[in-house]
Amino acid sequence: MYKKLIFFFFCFFLLTPAYGQEALNLQQTLEKGLKDNPSLQAYKQALEASEYNLKAKRGSFGPSLTTNYSYLHLDEEPRSQGQKAGDQDLWTLNLNLSQPLFTGFYLLNDYQKAKLEKEQARLRLKQARIELAYKIEESFFNFLKAQAEVKSALKSTERLKSHLQVVTNFYNVGLKPKIEVLQAQVELSQAEQYLIAAQNQQKTQAALLNSLLNIPITQEQNYIGELKFLPLNLSLEECLQEAWKNRPDLILAQKSVEIAHKEKKLALSSFYPQVEADFDYYRYGEDPRVDGTKFKDPSQWQVSVGLKWNLFESGQSFYKVKQAQSNIFRLESEYQNLKNTLSFEVKAAYLKVQSQKQSIIVAKKGLAEAEEGFRLAQARYEAKVGTNTDVLDAQARLSKAEANYIQAMADYLIALANLNKAMGKEEFSF
């Protein structure tokens, strides 16, 4: 009884796929890759660091508390008219509470700059996710292409095996020469070699997908899907509008201009006075206990408001403002240039999709003609009015037409993915 149970569980675990090995379609593959790929960790850490920096800048608006504990020893005892007039040894404890009241808008602009830098870090993460999503989509479609090529190679092999059987039967009854059997065998051997290469390519693409999803490349992961036509229902103008709204690199360039304006305001803050309020509490003593001396009370406090204004710095502040203004002009020019480049990328990607769509139409027509040509050549041969060469040539043309159609479909889907990336979108939404 126990042996049967052990055998049952052994078979169950042997034949049942490991947990987490469920088949992944394109959407699931994208979600897993964007969640688990380690290349995004650096951008996530940069975003977290920018959040801490923003909190630090926010804290600069509030008060700060510092303490100072000191010991003073004079070389001579203070005297006046021959009498001791002060302490030769003095211990001092000071607590200072300081609150900035006006800093020439420096703190405000520094905080706003930190907010923009946090947004930049978020946009860099988004840009990295879009780039990774495109790599995953491209690899997924190449996997589907390799999978379709394996199916095509299997069909080609089966056609040649069937034809070889017909030729062999004719040869056995003396209707065809041995050379035709050999020709069919050679073509079948070449088709089997192509099948092996196609199967290897499929495994290679699966391993690449595994690496992008942070799955061990030795693990057998099942990816499901097929090459199918997805219509593009957006006009070129709509694609451009999507890109201008979504592209992280364009928004990053815009944020850089905004940061440059904040840096100019930071430079201008040095022309304003700095106002600060302080509350100080002191304790004095002849020893570290600071509990008073003969000449000083144990404690005292004071409140003060101070104003500091740099009236002349030999042109330092003036030229810093000029530098900031020049930086603004530079970044604005780079922004406009990037927008022009982005528009070209979107149009080129859009035209590529349209071109590949036409390629599919041509390839599909060629495939239908090649299938009909093979059917006719095979029928003529079996009716003994066609030649072996006609059948083998028709089979070669059919295999080529299938390969062209598969390539056109894969190129079209990859072109869609590239247009998706050009529009600044990480989800494949067609």
Sequence and secondary structure as in RCSB ss.txt:
>XXXX:A:sequence
MYKKLIFFFFCFFLLTPAYGQEALNLQQTLEKGLKDNPSLQAYKQALEASEYNLKAKRGSFGPSLTTNYSYLHLD
EEPRSQGQKAGDQDLWTLNLNLSQPLFTGFYLLNDYQKAKLEKEQARLRLKQARIELAYKIEESFFNFLKAQAEV
KSALKSTERLKSHLQVVTNFYNVGLKPKIEVLQAQVELSQAEQYLIAAQNQQKTQAALLNSLLNIPITQEQNYIG
ELKFLPLNLSLEECLQEAWKNRPDLILAQKSVEIAHKEKKLALSSFYPQVEADFDYYRYGEDPRVDGTKFKDPSQ
WQVSVGLKWNLFESGQSFYKVKQAQSNIFRLESEYQNLKNTLSFEVKAAYLKVQSQKQSIIVAKKGLAEAEEGFR
LAQARYEAKVGTNTDVLDAQARLSKAEANYIQAMADYLIALANLNKAMGKEEFSF
>XXXX:A:secstr
 HHHHHHHHHHHHHHS  TT   B HHHHHHHHHHH GGGHHHHHHHHHHHHHHHHHHHTTS EEEEEEEEEE S
S  EETTEE S SEEEEEEEEEEEEEE TTHHHHHHHHHHHHHHHHHHHHHHHHHHHHHHHHHHHHHHHHHHHHH
HHHHHHHHHHHHHHHHHHHHHHTTSS HHHHHHHHHHHHHHHHHHHHHHHHHHHHHHHHHHHTT  TTS   B  
          HHHHHHHHHHH HHHHHHHHHHHHHHHHHHHHHGGGS EEEEEEEEEEEESSTT  B SSS SEE
EEEEEEEE     TTHHHHHHHHHHHHHHHHHHHHHHHHHHHHHHHHHHHHHHHHHHHHHHHHHHHHHHHHHHHH
HHHHHHHTTSS HHHHHHHHHHHHHHHHHHHHHHHHHHHHHHHHHHHTT  S   
